[in-house]
Amino acid sequence: MELLHACLNVADADETIAFYEQFGFEESWSFESGDTENRYIADDDGVELQLADTDGEASFEQGTAWDHLAVRVEDVDATFEAVENHGVVEEPSDQPAAGARTAFIEDPDGRVLELIEPLD
């Protein structure tokens, strides 16, 4: 089995793409299905997200199984300060049990993104 991508409903694909570009994602391809524009972004490691543009619809009922996306960064504190986020969920802190320093922020549609830096 191979995980291909995660699909996120987004109110404004351009805004969401700009947000995830801060983490090294780049738009890779797109297609339309009915009234929905589907745009894909990928990072250098091949992680891919499908962004289904809902043309301004911003009220989504999030599933209870969805919690967050996690991205590895070189410096959690510097990234936390530099990234234009849409809400702070948890400021940077060490998580010794996980061997990482983490922070949690929101993307343009309110999904939580975890920033992870391994502890030495």
N, C-alpha and C positions, 0 to 999 in steps of 0.2 A: 504494500500500500504506500502511496505517496501523496502527501498533502500538497495540493496545488496552490490554493490561495484562500484567503478569508474575504468575504464580501461584506462591505459596510454600506448601509444606506446613508447618504449625505445630502444635506440641504443645498450645498453649493460646492460642486466638485473642484472648481478653481481655488476656492479658499482652503479646502481640505488638502489639495495637492501642495499648495504653498506651505501649509503647516508641516506636512510630512517631508517636504524637501529639506527642512531644517535637520533631518535625521539621515540624509543621504539618499532618500527615495527619489526616483525620477519617473516621469510618465513614460510608459513603455508601449502601450497600444490601447485601442478603444473600439467599441462597436455599439450599435443601437439595437435594441430589442423592443419593439412596440414603441411606446412613448418614453422609454428609459434609455438614457445615455449611460453606458458602462465604460468607465475609464480605469485603466490599470496603472499602478505604480509599482516599482521594484527597486530593491537595493542591490548593492554589488554582490551580495551573497546569494541572490536569487529569491529572497523573500518577496512575495507579491501580494498586494492588496487590490481587490476589485472595489471600485467606488461606484455605486449605483446612484446617480444624480436624481433626486426626487423633485427637482425644479422648485425649490423653495420650501417644500414640506419639511418642517423642523420638529414636529411632534411625533416621536417614535416611541412605541412601547418596547422597552428593552427586555429581552428574555432573562430569566433568572439564572441561566447557566453562564451568561456572559459576564465577565468581570473586568478584564483589562488586556491591553496589548503590552508586551514588554520589549524594550529595545536596549541593547548594550551600548553604552557610551564610554568614552575615555575618562571623563571627569563629570560626575553627577552634578556637583555644585556649579561648575562653570556652565554646563548645559542648562541647568535649571535657571540660572540668571540670564542666559543669552536667548533662550527660546521664547518666542512670542506665543504664550499659551493662552488658553481660554478659561482658565480656572485652576487654582492650586488645590489639590486634594490632600497632599501630605508633603511637607517640606523635606529636604534631604536629611537622612539619618542613617546610621550604621545598623545593619541587621546581621550581627555576628553569627547567629545560627544558620543563616543562609550564605554567609561568607561574602556579603555584598553591602555596598552603600546604595540606597535607593531613594527615589522621590516619585511622586505621582502627580500628574497634571491632566488637564482635560483638553481634548481636541475641539475643533469648531462645533461639533455636534454633541459634545458632552461626554464622549467616550473617554475612559480613563486610560492613560498611557503611563507605564512604569518605566522610569529611567534606572538602569542597573549599571553599576561599576563594581567589578570584583574587588574585594579587599585583599591586600597582600599579606 
